[in-house]
């Protein structure tokens, strides 16, 4: 059981205001200050800095917050397992990005459910940034994400490597057939929201050419990969996305890939979990099993 002073500390980390923390915990503000001073003495380092009316975490405070959050998450998970008993169905909760969830994870997930029919599984869709935040908060056990992300303190396992391509409607007419990314700046760009792995990869590719998303003449932002593909089918612009999301439409002739210098790019879909969790080995085994089932599904599909 976590010390009550740790819970005070974590609440203060969330609010960055001792008065608000006291209200949430139904204790007095001096009690909050006393709990924080105890932890500072225990760990031998200041945890908060007060600058006028603002309060911020020190580097030591941020390190302790991350460690204590993981401990709180593990404790809650352990309580749940013990309360349900050893014979209760195991729960698996994970998140997947829009591209992965809509186009790449159904086959291995189905195989996993057939292999473990008694397990309760919860799948959350979101962009890469949102899923990593949910992972840090302990809302999910692991995530399958795309694009680049901070790997510090995380366990990772590559799931697949995918082509990142430019695409448009099969009948789309260009004033001049594009050869470089800059040639598309006069087009309408159909793009995901900030925080998505797909958007981040495009922004990084543009930055290497001293360009930005805002340099496209017209833009439309869509919060789902399915919505982007629908707009491409209706010839509403060009987009950059993973080949796995459009390959069926390309085969059917409703979409086509745009042949550009430097494309396709290659990027990983990867499983990610909190390496500091006491359940990290258990989660890693689940991720490895899903990788294995994904490879088997790919081989059968050839």
Secondary structure, DSSP 8 states (H G I E B T S, - for coil): ---HHHHHHHHHHHHS-HHHHHHHHTS-HHHHHHHHHHHHHHHTS--EEEETTEEEE-HHHHHHHHHHHHHHHHHHHHHHHHHH-TTS--EEEEEE-HHHHHHTSHHHHHHHHHHTTT-EEEEEE--HHHHHHHHHHTSSSEEEEES----TTEEEEEEEEEEEEEEEETT---SS---SGGGGTTSEEEE--TT-HHHHHHHHHHHTTT--GGGSSEEEE-SSHHHHHHHHHTT--BEEEEHHHHHHHHHHTSEEE---TT-SEEEEEEEEEETTSTTHHHHHHHHHHHHHHHHHHHHHH-
